[in-house]
Amino acid sequence: MALYGPSTATASVTANTNLVTVTGMDLTIVTPGMTISLGARDRKTGDAWIIGAVTPNGANGGTLITAGSIPTGYANAPFVIDTTGYLGTDVSYAAATSLSLLQTLATLFGPATNLYSGARQIVLDKLASTALGRIAFAIAGRTWGDLVHREYAYTPTGGSQIATQVMELRAFPDGSTPIDALRVDLSAGTVDFRQNEMAMASAATVDLGSAPAGRVVITGSAAILSFGAGKNLTRLLRFTAARTLTHNATSLILPASANIVTAAGDTALATSDSAGNWRVRHYTRATGYPLISPQVVSGNCGATGIPAGVTRYFAHGIVAVAASQAYQPAGRRGRFSKLRVATPGPPGAGETWMITLQKLFSDTALTCTISGSGSNDASDLVNSVLFEASDRWSLKVVSSAGATGTNCILFSMLFEAID
């Protein structure tokens, strides 16, 4: 086969078109049925495109119309024209080319191949340091991409230009302009990748793993009980409205182990493990307020006496027979914990004072007991109780039948506001 392409001649074509502009070559010898290979002059193999029409422009070049669309764009690229006309169809030519490629790959990767002591490699080596080592993936009707090894130059703000070698995975949304999706800095051994942001509507299950995006905007106001079963994922979330994230100790673990009512502009970082269970690692309010605001609630029930064998209810400066007479509003959604109490003296040998946090006329798990003749204080540093803003609390003291009368009970609790 006769090959033709002067060393000064170049060809240009826009991706996904079939109009090739040639300069520096007399096209009068080129006829329909010949083929053109773009991108190099130092090899014969490679993709070749059937020439369907030729329009010469004197000795300077002209234009070629290929029988099929060329998926890769070229600008002033070297080329080779095979002047032996191809008389078959586009389909048969593509089949013959694919068969040749498959035979080459079968030879390279076959069991008898033993390159570099068993390491099977494809090396895209180029002599020019500015050249690209590139594998392009293009299927008709689909957005295409490539994997390319190239030099990358950038200028940090306030600094000087820096050049480094990179391996990039790129997308071509418009068919011609590459957009970096993932970049490996071969000098530093580090990775930089781009993450898209996609919107998902709130629902009982918002399947964060179903969208190919590292950032998710959650719209709507439906309560969320699950982030789906996606495994080993990381997602940055942004909320546009108020809705409830429901804590689950296994599958949706939230900070403070409590439900979170979101607000517009709030953000969160969530990760899933190998079993598909999610944990919210960080949650940030758009207002700047912390998710948990701890404060100490403390006081002294005052001088009113609490005799033996009775039940009383108290808060700061109040001792009452009925809980409703001592109740205090929580005022904010939050959690009570770390109950500590102290009395002027002990209840006596074999006697007790049991102090329990009440929530709307019911005992809670937050409780402690002062007992015997050697102690006048006690604490519960293990249990905690969640209150809504409208809930009310008081402390209940149960004095055993033979206990010494007491008063002035000191108390303190930690209240962690989570609204």
Salt bridges, closest charged atoms under 4 A:
ASP42 OD1 - ARG43 NH1 3.70
ASP146 OD2 - ARG134 NE 2.57
ASP146 OD2 - ARG170 NH2 2.75
GLU168 OE1 - ARG150 NE 2.67
GLU168 OE2 - ARG183 NE 2.84
ASP180 OD2 - ARG183 NH2 2.23
ASP192 OD2 - ARG183 NH1 3.91
ASP192 OD2 - ARG194 NH1 2.54
GLU197 OE2 - ARG215 NH1 3.50
GLU197 OE1 - ARG238 NH2 3.08
ASP266 OD2 - ARG285 NH1 2.97
ASP363 OD2 - LYS396 NZ 2.93
GLU388 OE1 - ARG333 NE 3.15
ASP391 OD2 - LYS359 NZ 3.66
ASP419 OD1 - ARG332 NH2 2.80
